[in-house]
């Protein structure tokens, strides 16, 4: 019966607290539903199951657990999240890598933490409006919504453990705890993550010294000693038995690489990156408005006000809300201090702080600022003090408007896009399996990301969905970046192998590509492999733009031969002077200009027919000119002198070709400028290119006004080992005007 009463008291509170607790639980139910609905396996959770499986296969279950806890598989970096890894390993061993248990556990843990928070602040005798606000704001915070259990386990769970530790310490004066409870919690605080460590250390020191109750100090001292001992022993074990001194160590401070004169700038850039992370999240969530989130917020605010309607301030009662807000800010600053310290000492300066490092600190800062503003309103309304709850209601509305819009609208849209892409890839796999070998591989290609053309691989390489740095962690799409796309395809969609197109060399016979030899760098699994070109599916994004978050330009090819004509880099450059400078020393055709005396610039030649036999001033271009179509040119002399090559153009439907003397790596710039004031949709034409004169690839529909209004722009194309380049323009049906192009610029790479 006693246990039932404790359970009832924790979840529902006392009778006068029941409305607030019930509201928390109701919001929590919606949170669980949202987490399950929007669940996805992403980031480290994609490769961790395979990693755990490999360790278990090699060492057995017990030794694998020890290895994961001690960091035995992390010989080049020391991390203090052994218990968090062990927790995820335990869950994986029972439920596997893809299970709804992960989002359920994350959401339920947040509900329990919110209940701890409201009880904690009631214990501190804060006002009920503030206590309920903090608990609800924690529950619906948009800043730590995540489905990556690995990120949750070492960046959110440690703060939850720390909150539980402080909560029990405050109650130590009323209850007798066995010494192993604070000891165990101290160890848990030490070995579940890193961001919380400064805050945990400072809070335990504070509770060990200042409380009047001996039981509270005793509890905190046991926890503090266990905290320090666990860190010391865990580090000692890693240094002497695990660290590989032959490998370059991650997070290792090097005195020779440290420039003390740049410390201030580094600190400022780190702090600014924190602000940018905060601002970009809000901008990306609210980019399409906050209508649905606002409606949800209205309902929650009304419920909040109803719950606290009968709460009154007690005259003469000591107010501690300002102290609470200051404490929360100190916790957030202490947490961010670790991020700033690493950024400054190691020189790892991210333009925008990765979202995951702000899960809890940004939430605490937002809560603290809300409390301060509410208390300012409270002072302004003296002596009635009626504005305080209005301040909390407004702040809570802002929290839920963002969180509700994010989970109910923005994420729903993104998950539908992801599901559509996944379905299309699986359908291509099933279709080709009916006629070919079932051991399918998938290759990825992003035409506008230069790293695909250069064959480079790192964590920033875009995936087919082409998400920006800030959006990747916010929306957690498996198709947003390359390394998650490759892991997801193999371990969760059943493909045998995945790689970048640029990491695979083709083997041809009589012009037919028979096989592809792929290297191990950034392939998945990481192994060299020769794959049949017929058993390859290519997921390619052929957009000209830098980002394509909705995947509108993704195309899936059922075999490599079908994709091969599209295997070239393409992008849009909207800086005409930059293009003119970049290509100034190479080979340019001033289209529409047929008078040699009017050609301006080094390496610039006149426009001509391909069949015209003239001397070509180049050691690498053999011939160039109009192949077929209309020979229409136009002069537009009122162009400034630094853009002289834009004074003439070639227009209409036509094909143009450039022939090279030997196989060459070439960058081509096709320059366009809408000089006649055409509006969006009035001049639309199709651009196609070919690198062998036989197979043509669609670059897309070009709407000059839509791309850059009435300013010049260039479409940049890159291709390796070519002897021929051709392009052709064709007007779209119903367009008001003909295609027009001003220059062709070519540069050897």
N, C-alpha and C positions, 0 to 999 in steps of 0.2 A: 504493500500500500504506500509506503514511504517513497519508493522509486516512482510509483505512478504519480504521486503528488509533485515530485521534483520535475518529472517530465511535463506535467500539466503546467507547472509554474514557469518553466523555461519557455515553452512554446506560446502559452496564452497569457502569462503574467497574472498580476493581481486583477481583481474585478475592475478597478478604475483604469487599468492599463490594457484591458482586453481589446478595445477597439483598435488601438494602435498595433498590437501584435497580430490581430486578425488581418488588418490591412497589409502588414508585412508579409504574412503567409499567402494572401491572395495574389499580391504582386509576385511573390516567389513562384507560385504555380505557373503564372504566365511566363516567367523567366525560364522555367524548366521546359515548357512547351516550345518557346522560341529557340532555345539552345538545341533541342532535339530536331526541330523543323529545319534549322539552318546548318546542321552539323556537316562537317567535312573533314576528311583526313588530309592534313597539310603540313608543310615544312618538315621539321625533324621527325614528326610522327610517321612520315612516309618511309624513311629508311631505317628508323629505330627497330621495327620488328625484324627486318632481315639481319640487322646487326646483333640483336639479342639472340636470334636463332643460330647465327654463326658461333657465338660465344658458347651457347649451350651445347651445340654439336661438338665443339672442341674440348670443353672443360666439364660438362655435366652441369646439372641445375645448381647444386650447392656452391661449387667453385665459381660458377657464372655470377651468382648473387654477390659473392665476396668481391669478385673483379669489378662489378658494376658499382658497388658501394665505395670501394677504395679508390676507384679511378684507374684500375689496372690496365684499362684499354685506352687511357689518355696519357700516354707517356710524354707528350710534348706540350701539355697544358695542365695547370693545376686548377681544379674547380672544387668548390665547397658544396656541391649539391648531390652528394652521395646518397643521402636518404631519399631525396626526391626521385632520383633515378631508380633506386631500389623499389620505391612505391610503384612507379610506372612499370618496372619489370614484373612485379608481382601481379599487377592487373593484367598485363599482356599474357602472362603465363596461364591465366584462367580464361580470359575473354578474347584473346587474340588482338591483332592490330587494328581491326575495323569493327567497332562495336559502339552502340549507343550508350554504353556504360560511361564512356569518357565525357560527353557533354552533360549527362545526368549528374555525374559526380561533381563536375565543375560548378554547375548551377546550384545543386543542393548545398555545396560547401559555402557558396555565397549567401544563401538563405540563412544558414547556421551562423555565419559571421555577422550578418546584419542583426540577428537576434542577440548575439553576444554584445554587439555595440550598443544596442538600445538599453540592455541591462547594465552595461558598464557605465554609461553616462547617467542613467538613473541613480546608480550607486554613488556617483560623484555629485549628485543633487543638482544637475543642470535642469533647465526648464524642459518640460515634456515636448514642446514644439521643437526645440533644438535636438533632443535625443531622437525623436521620430524622424526629423529631417535627415540627420546624419545616417541613420540606418537605411532609410529609403534611398538617399543619394548614393550610398555604397552599393545598394542592390541594383540600381538602374544606371550606374555610371557608364557612359559610352566609351570611356577611355580604356577599360580593361576587358571588354568583350572579346573573347578569343575562343577558338575551337582547337588550338594547338595544345594538346595536353602537356607536352614537354615544356612549352613556355609557361603554361599555368603552374606546372609542378615546381619550377625554380624561381618564378617571378611573382606569383600571387600566393601560392600555398605557404611560402615562408612567412609572409606578412600575416596570414591567417593564424599560423602557429604562434607567431609573436603576439598577436592580439589575444589569443587564448591564454598565453603565458601571463601577460599583464593582467588579464581579467581574473585569473585564479589568484595571482599575487594580491590583488586588491581585496579579494574575499578571504585571504588567509587569516585575517583577524577574526573571522566568524567561524571558520571550519578548521579542523585539524587534518593536515595532509601528511601522508608518508613522505619521507625525504626523497624517495625515488621519483615522485611526481615532478617536483621542480628540477631534479637532476635530469630526468628524461626530457623534459621540455627544454632545458638548456642545451642539451645535445641536439635536439631537433631544430632549435633556433640556429645553431651553428652550422649544421650540415644539410640544409635544405636549399640553400641558394646563396647569392652574394649581395644583391641590391639592398637587402634589409639589414645587413650586418652592422653598419654604423648606427642605425636607429635602435637596433636590438641592444647593442653594447651600451649606448648612452642611457636607454630607459632602464636597463637592469642596474646600472651604476646608480642612477637616481633613486630607484626603489630600494637599493641596498643601504642608502645613507639617510635620506630625508624623512620617510614616513615615521610617525610617532609610534605606531604599533610594531612591537618586536616581531610578531609573527610574519608581518609583511616583509620586514627587512630580512628575516631569516630565510623566507621563501626565495626572495630575490638573490640573496647571497649564494644559496645552493645552485640556483639556476645560472648565475654568473660564473661561478667556478666551473660548473659542468660545461658551459658555453666555451670558456677559454681553454679548458683541458681538451675538449673535443677538437677544437681547431688546431691546437698544438700537436696532438698525437696524429691526427689525420694528415697534417702537413708533413710531419716527420716521417711517417710511413711512406708517403709519396716520394719525398726527396731521396730517401735511402734505398727504396726497393722498387720504385716504379719509373721515375724520371729517366729518360734517355738523353744523356748529355751530348750524344752525337747528332741529335736532331735540333734544328732551330726551335726555340721555345716560344710559344704564343704567350702573350701578356708578360713578356720578360723585359724588364727595364735595362737599357743599355746606356751607361754613362756617356760613352763616346757619341751617341746619337742624340743626346739631350742638349738643347740650346736654351739656356736660362733666359736669354734676352727675349725669347718669344713666348715666355710663360703667360704674360698678361694677355697677349693676343689670343693664345690658345684657350685660355679660360673664357674669354669673352665669346669666341666662336662656339665653344661648347655650350655655353649658356644660351646663346642665340639659337643654336640648333635645337635646344629643348623647346624654346618658344615656337620655332617653326613647326615642330612636330605637333604641338598643341593646336596651332592655328590651322595647319593643313588638315588635320582630322576633322575639325569643325567645318572647314570649307568643303571637304569632300562629302561629308554627310549631308550638309544643308544645301549642296549645289543645285538641287532641283526643288528646293523649297522645304518647308517643314509642316505642310498642311496636315498630313496624317499623324505625324508625331505631335503636332500641336493639339489635335483633338484628343489623343490619348492623354496628353499632359493635363488638359482641362479636367478630365474625369479624375485623375489622380490628385490634382490640387484640391478639387472639391471634397474628395474623400479625406484628404489630409486635414483640411480646415474643419470638417465635421468631427474628426477624431479629437482635435484639440480645442473644440469650441468652448468647453466648460473649464478648460485649464486657466488658472489665474496665477499671477505673480503674488508671492507672499511678501507683504511689506517688511522691509528691513532684512530680507534674505540676501546673503552674500552672493553676488553674481560672479560666476567663473567662466562664462562663455568666451570672454576675450582671452583668458588663459588657455582655454581649450583650443581656440583657433591658433594661437601662437604656438602651442605644442604641436599641432598638426603640421603647421608650416615648417617647424624645426625637423620633424620626422621626414617630411618631403625633401628638405634641403640636405639632410644627412644622407638620404638615399641617393639623391642626385650627385652628391660629392664623390661617390665611387666612380660614376660615369665620367665626371669632369676630370678626376684624378687620372684615370686610365687614358682619357683622350689627351691630356697634357703630357704625361710622362712617356707614353708610347707613340705619340704623334699620330694617333688614329682619329682624324678629324672628319666626322661625317657631316655633310652639308645640312642634313636634317637627322636628328636623333632617331634611331630605330624605334618604332612605336612601342615595342615590347618593354623597353626600359622605362617607359612612363606609365605603365599600367596603374600602379598604385600611387606613385608620387604625384602625378598629374591629378588623379582623383582626389587626393588629400589636399592639394593646393586649391582645387575648385571648391571643395567643401569648406576649407578654412576661409577663403575669400567670401563665400556666401554667409558664413557665420558673422564675419566682421561687418559686412554690409547690413545684415539683419540687425545687429546690435547698434549700428549707427542710426538706423531708422528707429530703433527702440528709444534711443536717447532723444531723438528729434521729437518723438511723441510724448515725452515726459509731461505730466506724471501718469498719463493713462497707459503708456507703454503698449499701445494697440497696434503699432506698426511692425513690431518684431515678427509676428506670425505672417504678416503680409510679405515681409522680406524673405522668409523661409519658403513661403508658397511660390513666390516668383522664381526663386533659385531652383526649387524642386521642379517647377514647370519647365525651366530651361534644361535641366538634366534629362527629364523624360521626353521632352520634345526631340532632343538629339538622339537619345537612345531608342525611342519608339520609331522615329523616322528611319534610323539605321537598320533596326532589326525587322521592322514590318514592311518597309518599302525598298530601301536601297539594297539591302542584302538579298531580299527576295528576288529582285531583278537580276542581281549578279549570279545568284544560284541557278536561275533559269537559263542564263547564258551558258554557265558551266555545264549544266545538264544537257543542253542542246549540242554543245561541242563534244561532250563525252559520248552521247548517243550517236552522233555522226561518225565518230572515230570507230566505235564498236560495230556500227553497221557496215562500214568499209571493211573492217576486219572479217566480219561474217560473210560478206559478199565474196571477197577474194578467197576465203577458205574453201568455198564450194568448188573452186576450180584449181586451186594451187595448194602448196604445202601449208599445213596448219601452223607451223612454227613461224609466226609473223613477227617482223621487227617494225619499229616505227622510227622515222627520222623527222627531225624538226628543222624548220627554216623560217627565219624572219628577215624579210628582204631589206628593211630599212635599218636594221641593227648591224653596224659595221663589224661587230665581233663574229658574226656568222660568215662574212666574206673573208675575214682575216684568219678564221679558224681558232680564235681565242676562246678560252673557257674560264669563267669565274662566277661567283655568286650573283653578279649583277647582270648577267646575260638575260635578255628578255625572253619570255616564253611566247607561245603563239598568240596569247591574249594581249600581250604587250602592255603590261601595267607599269605605271610610274613607280618610283622608289617608295613614295609615300603611301600609295594605294595597295601595294603588295601585302603588307601586314594588316592593313585595315580590312580588306575584303577577303583575304586568305583564299584566293582562287588557285587551284592546282595548275591552271594554265597561264598564270601571270608571269612566272619566271621559268627559265629553262630547266633548272635542276629539280624543281618540283614536278614539272611536266614529265620529265624522263622517268623519275621514280614512280610516279602515279601510274604511268602507262604499263610499266613492267609488273610492279607488285600488286596493283589493284585492278588493272584492266586485262591482265593476262598476256601481254606481249612478251616475246622472248628476249628482246634486246632493244635498246633505244640509244640514239646518238644524234649529234648535229650533222647535217648534210656535209658541211665543210670538213668534217673529220673522216670522211669516207672517200676513198679514191676508186674511180670506176675502172673496170676492166672491159674493154670492148673488142668485138670481133665483127669485121665488116660493117662497122658503124652501129652495131647493136650492143648495148650495155648488158653484159652477162652477170657480173657480180660486183660487189662493193667491198673493199677492204677497209674496215673501220678500226681506228686506233683506240687505245684505252683511255686517253685523256678526256675526262668529262663524258664518257659513255656510261651506260648503266645496263648491267653490271660492269664494273671497271675491268674490261678485258678486251684484247684485240680479237676481232671476229670478222670472218668473211661471210657475207650474206648474199643470197640470191636476189638479184635486182627485181625479179618478179614477185618475191615474197616480202617486199617492202612497201609500207604505206607511209606517205609523206604528209605531214601536217604543216602547212606553210601559211604564213601571214604575208600577203603580197601588198600590204599598204605602203604608200609613199610617206606617210606621216610617221613621226617618232613613236607615237602611242596609238593603240587601238583597243581601249579597255572593253569595248563591247564585242570584240571579235568579228567585226563586220567584214573584214578582208581576209578571213581565214578560208582556205580552200584545202580540201583533202584529196590527195591523188592516190589512186589504187595501186600504182607501181612506180618505180623510179623513172622509167622511160616516159611515162605520162607527165611527170614533173620536170624532167631535165631541161626543157626549153625555158623554164622560169628560174633556173639556177643562176641568178645574177643579183647583185645588190642594186637597190633603188631607194631614192629618198628625195624630198623636196628641200630646196634651199631658197630662202626668201631674201637673201642679201646679195643683190646684183653686183655690187662693188667687190665683195669678198670673192665671188666667183671669177670676176674679171681679173682680179689680182692673182688668184690661185692658178689660173690657166694661162697667165700672160706670157710664159716662156715656151709654150707648147704649140699646138696646131689648132687654129680656129677658122671656121668658115663663116664669113659675114653674109648670111643668107639674104638674097635680094639685091646684093651689091655686085654688079657685073663690071664695074669700071675700076681697073687696077689703081688708077690715080687717086681714087677716093677712099681706098682701104687704109684704115688707120690702125697702127699697133704692130708690134713685133710678132711674127708667127701667124698673122692673120692673112687669109687668102680670099680671093673672090669666089662668088657663087658660080657654078657651071653645071653643064650636063655631064653625066658620067662618061659619055662617048667623046667628049671634047678632049683632044690630045694637046695638053699644055704641060710645060715644065712645072713640077711640083717641088717647092723648096722644103723638102723634108727627107730625112734619112730613114724614116720608118713608115710613112704614109705613101702607099703606092698610087692610089687613085681615089677619087671621090666625085660625087655629083648626083644629079637627079636621074632616077632610073625610069620612072613612068609617072603618069598623071599630068595635071595641068602645070604649065610653066609660068605661073602668075607671081609677079613680084610687085612690091609697093615701096615707095619712098616716103618717109615721114621725117623731114629735116629739122623740125623744131624740137630736137632732143639735145640735152646738154652735152658738152664735149667729152666729159669723163665716161659717158655711156654712148660713144659714137657708133659702136657696132649695133646699136638698137635703132638706128635711123632708117634701116631698110628691113624688109621681111619677105619671106616666101609664104604664099597662102594658097588655100584650096586643098583638094584631095590629091595626094602624091606620095611617092616612095623615094627615099634618098639612101645612098649607100656610101660606105667608106671601106676601102680595101687596104690591108697592111702588108708590108713586105715580108714580115716574119711573125710567128706567134708572139703576141704581146699582151701584157697585162695593161688594161686600158680603163681610164675613168672618162666617161662621156658626160658633158653638160649640154642639155637641150634648153635653150633660153627662150622664155616667153614673156610677153608684155601686152596687156590689154590697154591699147592706146586710143581707143575709139569710144570709151565710156559705156561699153556694153555692160548691162546688169547681169546679176546671177541668173543663169539659165538661158541667156540669150545667145551665147557663143559656147557651144559644147561640142567636143569632138573626141574621137577615140584615137589613142596612141598605141601602136604595136611596135615591137622591136624583134629583130632576129639576129643571131650571132653566126648563122651559117647560110643565110639566104633561103632556107627551105622551111624550117620550123619557126613559127611566129608565136610570141607570147603577148598577151594583153597586159599593158601597163595600167590601163583604166580609162575612164571617161574624164577628160580634162575640161573643167569649167574654170576658165582663167579668172573671172571676176570672183568666183567663190573661193578660189585658192588664195589670192592675194589682192583682191579688189583691182585698183588701177595701178598697182606697182609691179615691177618686174620680179620674176622668180625663175628658178631653174629646176629641172628634173635631172638628178645625178644618177648615172648608171655605172656599175663596175662589173668587169668580167675578166677572168684570167685566160691566158693562152688563146687569144682569138686572132683570126686572120681576116675577119669580115664583120662589119657592123652595118645593119640596115634598120631604118625606121620608116613608118608610114602613118599618115594622118587621114582620118575619114570623118566627115561631119556627122553628128548624131541626127537622127530623124526629127524633123520639126524645129531644128535650131535656126536662129535668125541670120547667123553670119558664118562665114567659112573659117576653117582652121587657119591659124597664123603662128609662125615661129620666126624668131629673129637671128639666132646663132646656133652653130654647133661648135662646141669646144672639146678638144681631146687632149688628154694628158697621160703620158706613160707613168706607171706606178712601179 
